[in-house]
């Protein structure tokens, strides 16, 4: 497994946390979320990015197999 996916997942989670924190602090005055809930949601985003990457990696070999062309004769027989 590539280490860059973990770096990407961390960056996506941090960006998500910052955006949700700003939204929670400045935009949502009623019923604000606690930091504990924001951290939990950020961890969920982290694992979702990793799971999404793994699913894409599992499905991509199937797309490569379907691209291969099977040789068939579509013309009139030559005999």
N, CA, C and O atoms as a GROMACS GRO file, in nm:
protein
  316
    1UNK      N    1   0.084  -0.117   0.000
    1UNK     CA    2   0.000   0.000   0.000
    1UNK      C    3   0.089   0.124   0.000
    1UNK      O    4   0.191   0.130   0.068
    2UNK      N    5   0.048   0.220  -0.076
    2UNK     CA    6   0.128   0.340  -0.096
    2UNK      C    7   0.112   0.435   0.023
    2UNK      O    8   0.001   0.455   0.071
    3UNK      N    9   0.224   0.494   0.070
    3UNK     CA   10   0.218   0.588   0.182
    3UNK      C   11   0.151   0.718   0.144
    3UNK      O   12   0.103   0.790   0.231
    4UNK      N   13   0.146   0.750   0.017
    4UNK     CA   14   0.086   0.877  -0.023
    4UNK      C   15  -0.064   0.878   0.002
    4UNK      O   16  -0.122   0.985   0.021
    5UNK      N   17  -0.129   0.762   0.004
    5UNK     CA   18  -0.273   0.760   0.032
    5UNK      C   19  -0.299   0.801   0.177
    5UNK      O   20  -0.399   0.866   0.206
    6UNK      N   21  -0.210   0.763   0.266
    6UNK     CA   22  -0.227   0.804   0.406
    6UNK      C   23  -0.206   0.954   0.422
    6UNK      O   24  -0.276   1.020   0.499
    7UNK      N   25  -0.109   1.007   0.348
    7UNK     CA   26  -0.086   1.151   0.350
    7UNK      C   27  -0.206   1.225   0.292
    7UNK      O   28  -0.250   1.327   0.346
    8UNK      N   29  -0.258   1.175   0.182
    8UNK     CA   30  -0.376   1.236   0.121
    8UNK      C   31  -0.496   1.230   0.214
    8UNK      O   32  -0.570   1.327   0.227
    9UNK      N   33  -0.515   1.116   0.280
    9UNK     CA   34  -0.627   1.102   0.373
    9UNK      C   35  -0.614   1.197   0.491
    9UNK      O   36  -0.713   1.255   0.536
   10UNK      N   37  -0.492   1.213   0.541
   10UNK     CA   38  -0.470   1.308   0.653
   10UNK      C   39  -0.501   1.450   0.608
   10UNK      O   40  -0.567   1.525   0.680
   11UNK      N   41  -0.454   1.488   0.489
   11UNK     CA   42  -0.479   1.624   0.440
   11UNK      C   43  -0.628   1.649   0.419
   11UNK      O   44  -0.678   1.756   0.454
   12UNK      N   45  -0.699   1.553   0.363
   12UNK     CA   46  -0.843   1.568   0.342
   12UNK      C   47  -0.914   1.580   0.477
   12UNK      O   48  -1.006   1.661   0.491
   13UNK      N   49  -0.873   1.502   0.574
   13UNK     CA   50  -0.935   1.508   0.706
   13UNK      C   51  -0.907   1.641   0.776
   13UNK      O   52  -0.996   1.696   0.841
   14UNK      N   53  -0.786   1.691   0.762
   14UNK     CA   54  -0.753   1.820   0.825
   14UNK      C   55  -0.831   1.933   0.760
   14UNK      O   56  -0.884   2.021   0.828
   15UNK      N   57  -0.840   1.931   0.627
   15UNK     CA   58  -0.918   2.034   0.558
   15UNK      C   59  -1.064   2.025   0.597
   15UNK      O   60  -1.129   2.128   0.620
   16UNK      N   61  -1.118   1.903   0.606
   16UNK     CA   62  -1.256   1.885   0.651
   16UNK      C   63  -1.276   1.940   0.791
   16UNK      O   64  -1.374   2.009   0.818
   17UNK      N   65  -1.181   1.910   0.882
   17UNK     CA   66  -1.192   1.957   1.019
   17UNK      C   67  -1.190   2.110   1.026
   17UNK      O   68  -1.269   2.170   1.098
   18UNK      N   69  -1.101   2.172   0.950
   18UNK     CA   70  -1.091   2.319   0.951
   18UNK      C   71  -1.219   2.382   0.898
   18UNK      O   72  -1.270   2.478   0.955
   19UNK      N   73  -1.270   2.329   0.788
   19UNK     CA   74  -1.393   2.384   0.730
   19UNK      C   75  -1.510   2.367   0.826
   19UNK      O   76  -1.588   2.460   0.845
   20UNK      N   77  -1.521   2.249   0.886
   20UNK     CA   78  -1.632   2.227   0.980
   20UNK      C   79  -1.617   2.312   1.106
   20UNK      O   80  -1.716   2.359   1.162
   21UNK      N   81  -1.493   2.332   1.151
   21UNK     CA   82  -1.469   2.415   1.269
   21UNK      C   83  -1.509   2.560   1.241
   21UNK      O   84  -1.574   2.624   1.324
   22UNK      N   85  -1.470   2.612   1.125
   22UNK     CA   86  -1.507   2.748   1.088
   22UNK      C   87  -1.658   2.761   1.073
   22UNK      O   88  -1.717   2.859   1.119
   23UNK      N   89  -1.720   2.664   1.008
   23UNK     CA   90  -1.865   2.666   0.994
   23UNK      C   91  -1.934   2.661   1.130
   23UNK      O   92  -2.032   2.732   1.154
   24UNK      N   93  -1.881   2.578   1.218
   24UNK     CA   94  -1.941   2.562   1.350
   24UNK      C   95  -1.923   2.689   1.435
   24UNK      O   96  -2.013   2.727   1.509
   25UNK      N   97  -1.808   2.752   1.423
   25UNK     CA   98  -1.777   2.867   1.506
   25UNK      C   99  -1.847   2.994   1.459
   25UNK      O  100  -1.898   3.071   1.541
   26UNK      N  101  -1.850   3.017   1.328
   26UNK     CA  102  -1.898   3.145   1.278
   26UNK      C  103  -2.035   3.141   1.211
   26UNK      O  104  -2.107   3.240   1.214
   27UNK      N  105  -2.072   3.031   1.152
   27UNK     CA  106  -2.197   3.027   1.077
   27UNK      C  107  -2.313   2.965   1.153
   27UNK      O  108  -2.427   3.009   1.140
   28UNK      N  109  -2.285   2.864   1.230
   28UNK     CA  110  -2.392   2.792   1.298
   28UNK      C  111  -2.401   2.838   1.443
   28UNK      O  112  -2.323   2.794   1.528
   29UNK      N  113  -2.496   2.926   1.470
   29UNK     CA  114  -2.510   2.980   1.605
   29UNK      C  115  -2.599   2.890   1.693
   29UNK      O  116  -2.579   2.883   1.814
   30UNK      N  117  -2.694   2.824   1.633
   30UNK     CA  118  -2.782   2.734   1.708
   30UNK      C  119  -2.724   2.593   1.706
   30UNK      O  120  -2.680   2.546   1.601
   31UNK      N  121  -2.726   2.527   1.817
   31UNK     CA  122  -2.685   2.387   1.827
   31UNK      C  123  -2.546   2.361   1.770
   31UNK      O  124  -2.532   2.282   1.676
   32UNK      N  125  -2.443   2.425   1.824
   32UNK     CA  126  -2.307   2.399   1.771
   32UNK      C  127  -2.256   2.260   1.811
   32UNK      O  128  -2.294   2.207   1.915
   33UNK      N  129  -2.171   2.204   1.728
   33UNK     CA  130  -2.112   2.073   1.756
   33UNK      C  131  -1.989   2.090   1.844
   33UNK      O  132  -1.920   2.191   1.837
   34UNK      N  133  -1.964   1.991   1.925
   34UNK     CA  134  -1.845   1.995   2.010
   34UNK      C  135  -1.723   1.952   1.930
   34UNK      O  136  -1.734   1.895   1.822
   35UNK      N  137  -1.606   1.979   1.985
   35UNK     CA  138  -1.481   1.940   1.920
   35UNK      C  139  -1.473   1.787   1.911
   35UNK      O  140  -1.419   1.733   1.814
   36UNK      N  141  -1.528   1.718   2.010
   36UNK     CA  142  -1.525   1.572   2.009
   36UNK      C  143  -1.600   1.517   1.888
   36UNK      O  144  -1.555   1.422   1.824
   37UNK      N  145  -1.713   1.575   1.856
   37UNK     CA  146  -1.790   1.530   1.740
   37UNK      C  147  -1.717   1.564   1.610
   37UNK      O  148  -1.719   1.486   1.515
   38UNK      N  149  -1.652   1.682   1.606
   38UNK     CA  150  -1.576   1.719   1.486
   38UNK      C  151  -1.458   1.625   1.464
   38UNK      O  152  -1.429   1.589   1.350
   39UNK      N  153  -1.392   1.585   1.571
   39UNK     CA  154  -1.280   1.490   1.557
   39UNK      C  155  -1.331   1.354   1.511
   39UNK      O  156  -1.268   1.289   1.427
   40UNK      N  157  -1.444   1.312   1.565
   40UNK     CA  158  -1.503   1.184   1.524
   40UNK      C  159  -1.540   1.187   1.376
   40UNK      O  160  -1.515   1.091   1.303
   41UNK      N  161  -1.599   1.298   1.330
   41UNK     CA  162  -1.634   1.311   1.189
   41UNK      C  163  -1.510   1.314   1.101
   41UNK      O  164  -1.510   1.259   0.991
   42UNK      N  165  -1.404   1.378   1.149
   42UNK     CA  166  -1.279   1.383   1.073
   42UNK      C  167  -1.216   1.245   1.061
   42UNK      O  168  -1.162   1.211   0.956
   43UNK      N  169  -1.222   1.166   1.167
   43UNK     CA  170  -1.171   1.028   1.160
   43UNK      C  171  -1.254   0.945   1.062
   43UNK      O  172  -1.201   0.860   0.992
   44UNK      N  173  -1.384   0.970   1.059
   44UNK     CA  174  -1.470   0.899   0.965
   44UNK      C  175  -1.432   0.936   0.821
   44UNK      O  176  -1.430   0.849   0.734
   45UNK      N  177  -1.401   1.063   0.797
   45UNK     CA  178  -1.357   1.106   0.664
   45UNK      C  179  -1.224   1.040   0.630
   45UNK      O  180  -1.204   0.997   0.516
   46UNK      N  181  -1.132   1.032   0.726
   46UNK     CA  182  -1.002   0.970   0.704
   46UNK      C  183  -1.018   0.825   0.659
   46UNK      O  184  -0.959   0.784   0.559
   47UNK      N  185  -1.097   0.748   0.732
   47UNK     CA  186  -1.116   0.607   0.696
   47UNK      C  187  -1.196   0.592   0.567
   47UNK      O  188  -1.177   0.495   0.493
   48UNK      N  189  -1.285   0.686   0.539
   48UNK     CA  190  -1.360   0.681   0.414
   48UNK      C  191  -1.270   0.702   0.293
   48UNK      O  192  -1.287   0.636   0.191
   49UNK      N  193  -1.174   0.792   0.305
   49UNK     CA  194  -1.080   0.815   0.195
   49UNK      C  195  -0.996   0.689   0.171
   49UNK      O  196  -0.976   0.650   0.057
   50UNK      N  197  -0.949   0.627   0.278
   50UNK     CA  198  -0.868   0.506   0.263
   50UNK      C  199  -0.951   0.392   0.204
   50UNK      O  200  -0.904   0.321   0.115
   51UNK      N  201  -1.073   0.374   0.252
   51UNK     CA  202  -1.159   0.268   0.198
   51UNK      C  203  -1.193   0.294   0.051
   51UNK      O  204  -1.194   0.201  -0.030
   52UNK      N  205  -1.221   0.419   0.017
   52UNK     CA  206  -1.250   0.453  -0.122
   52UNK      C  207  -1.132   0.424  -0.212
   52UNK      O  208  -1.150   0.374  -0.323
   53UNK      N  209  -1.012   0.454  -0.165
   53UNK     CA  210  -0.891   0.425  -0.242
   53UNK      C  211  -0.875   0.274  -0.262
   53UNK      O  212  -0.842   0.229  -0.372
   54UNK      N  213  -0.898   0.198  -0.157
   54UNK     CA  214  -0.884   0.053  -0.168
   54UNK      C  215  -0.987  -0.006  -0.265
   54UNK      O  216  -0.956  -0.098  -0.340
   55UNK      N  217  -1.108   0.046  -0.262
   55UNK     CA  218  -1.212  -0.003  -0.353
   55UNK      C  219  -1.174   0.028  -0.498
   55UNK      O  220  -1.188  -0.057  -0.586
   56UNK      N  221  -1.126   0.150  -0.522
   56UNK     CA  222  -1.085   0.187  -0.658
   56UNK      C  223  -0.969   0.099  -0.704
   56UNK      O  224  -0.965   0.058  -0.820
   57UNK      N  225  -0.875   0.070  -0.615
   57UNK     CA  226  -0.762  -0.016  -0.652
   57UNK      C  227  -0.806  -0.158  -0.681
   57UNK      O  228  -0.745  -0.226  -0.764
   58UNK      N  229  -0.910  -0.206  -0.615
   58UNK     CA  230  -0.960  -0.340  -0.640
   58UNK      C  231  -1.039  -0.349  -0.770
   58UNK      O  232  -1.038  -0.453  -0.837
   59UNK      N  233  -1.107  -0.242  -0.808
   59UNK     CA  234  -1.192  -0.244  -0.926
   59UNK      C  235  -1.113  -0.211  -1.053
   59UNK      O  236  -1.152  -0.255  -1.161
   60UNK      N  237  -1.006  -0.135  -1.043
   60UNK     CA  238  -0.933  -0.093  -1.162
   60UNK      C  239  -0.874  -0.210  -1.244
   60UNK      O  240  -0.872  -0.198  -1.366
   61UNK      N  241  -0.827  -0.320  -1.184
   61UNK     CA  242  -0.784  -0.433  -1.270
   61UNK      C  243  -0.898  -0.492  -1.352
   61UNK      O  244  -0.875  -0.544  -1.461
   62UNK      N  245  -1.020  -0.486  -1.303
   62UNK     CA  246  -1.134  -0.537  -1.378
   62UNK      C  247  -1.160  -0.451  -1.502
   62UNK      O  248  -1.202  -0.503  -1.605
   63UNK      N  249  -1.136  -0.322  -1.492
   63UNK     CA  250  -1.155  -0.236  -1.607
   63UNK      C  251  -1.049  -0.262  -1.712
   63UNK      O  252  -1.077  -0.252  -1.832
   64UNK      N  253  -0.927  -0.295  -1.671
   64UNK     CA  254  -0.820  -0.325  -1.767
   64UNK      C  255  -0.850  -0.454  -1.842
   64UNK      O  256  -0.819  -0.464  -1.961
   65UNK      N  257  -0.910  -0.552  -1.776
   65UNK     CA  258  -0.943  -0.679  -1.840
   65UNK      C  259  -1.053  -0.657  -1.944
   65UNK      O  260  -1.049  -0.718  -2.051
   66UNK      N  261  -1.150  -0.571  -1.913
   66UNK     CA  262  -1.261  -0.550  -2.006
   66UNK      C  263  -1.220  -0.471  -2.129
   66UNK      O  264  -1.293  -0.470  -2.228
   67UNK      N  265  -1.104  -0.403  -2.126
   67UNK     CA  266  -1.058  -0.326  -2.241
   67UNK      C  267  -0.994  -0.413  -2.348
   67UNK      O  268  -0.980  -0.369  -2.462
   68UNK      N  269  -0.954  -0.535  -2.314
   68UNK     CA  270  -0.889  -0.620  -2.414
   68UNK      C  271  -0.991  -0.661  -2.521
   68UNK      O  272  -1.105  -0.695  -2.490
   69UNK      N  273  -0.946  -0.658  -2.646
   69UNK     CA  274  -1.033  -0.686  -2.759
   69UNK      C  275  -1.018  -0.832  -2.796
   69UNK      O  276  -0.907  -0.881  -2.815
   70UNK      N  277  -1.129  -0.902  -2.807
   70UNK     CA  278  -1.129  -1.041  -2.848
   70UNK      C  279  -1.130  -1.047  -3.001
   70UNK      O  280  -1.218  -0.986  -3.063
   71UNK      N  281  -1.037  -1.116  -3.061
   71UNK     CA  282  -1.036  -1.121  -3.208
   71UNK      C  283  -1.149  -1.210  -3.260
   71UNK      O  284  -1.160  -1.327  -3.224
   72UNK      N  285  -1.232  -1.152  -3.345
   72UNK     CA  286  -1.342  -1.227  -3.407
   72UNK      C  287  -1.343  -1.195  -3.556
   72UNK      O  288  -1.295  -1.090  -3.600
   73UNK      N  289  -1.399  -1.287  -3.634
   73UNK     CA  290  -1.412  -1.266  -3.776
   73UNK      C  291  -1.550  -1.210  -3.803
   73UNK      O  292  -1.651  -1.271  -3.768
   74UNK      N  293  -1.555  -1.093  -3.865
   74UNK     CA  294  -1.683  -1.032  -3.897
   74UNK      C  295  -1.708  -1.021  -4.047
   74UNK      O  296  -1.809  -0.966  -4.090
   75UNK      N  297  -1.615  -1.075  -4.126
   75UNK     CA  298  -1.627  -1.069  -4.272
   75UNK      C  299  -1.680  -1.204  -4.321
   75UNK      O  300  -1.694  -1.299  -4.245
   76UNK      N  301  -1.708  -1.209  -4.449
   76UNK     CA  302  -1.753  -1.336  -4.510
   76UNK      C  303  -1.638  -1.435  -4.509
   76UNK      O  304  -1.523  -1.394  -4.519
   77UNK      N  305  -1.668  -1.565  -4.496
   77UNK     CA  306  -1.561  -1.665  -4.497
   77UNK      C  307  -1.488  -1.668  -4.632
   77UNK      O  308  -1.550  -1.645  -4.737
   78UNK      N  309  -1.361  -1.694  -4.631
   78UNK     CA  310  -1.280  -1.689  -4.751
   78UNK      C  311  -1.262  -1.827  -4.815
   78UNK      O  312  -1.177  -1.842  -4.902
   79UNK      N  313  -1.338  -1.926  -4.775
   79UNK     CA  314  -1.320  -2.058  -4.834
   79UNK      C  315  -1.431  -2.093  -4.929
   79UNK      O  316  -1.431  -2.201  -4.988
   0.00000   0.00000   0.00000
